[in-house]
């Protein structure tokens, strides 16, 4: 799952949103990677309860502060 904050957010507003998302990631025990302070990618393995994180991210999107996308990744494999 990836989330990108819209440009132009007030620094305090962005910092609060980032803190909420980091807390949600930590509470769910998930791995994440940040690119600057506006873009995060979160690894959500199958059978993981990430509902709290989803709610946090959905709020950011609904309130117009971010965009998100879900990507189903496949494990790397060698051609046969």
LINJO-V463686 format. One record per helix or strand. SS is the DSSP state (H for helix, E for strand). FROM is the first residue (numbers start at 1). LEN is the number of residues. If there is no record, write none. Layout:
# LINJO-V463686
<<SS FROM LEN> <SS FROM LEN>>
This chain:
# LINJO-V463686
<<E 2 4> <H 11 18> <E 31 5> <E 39 5> <H 51 12> <E 66 4>>
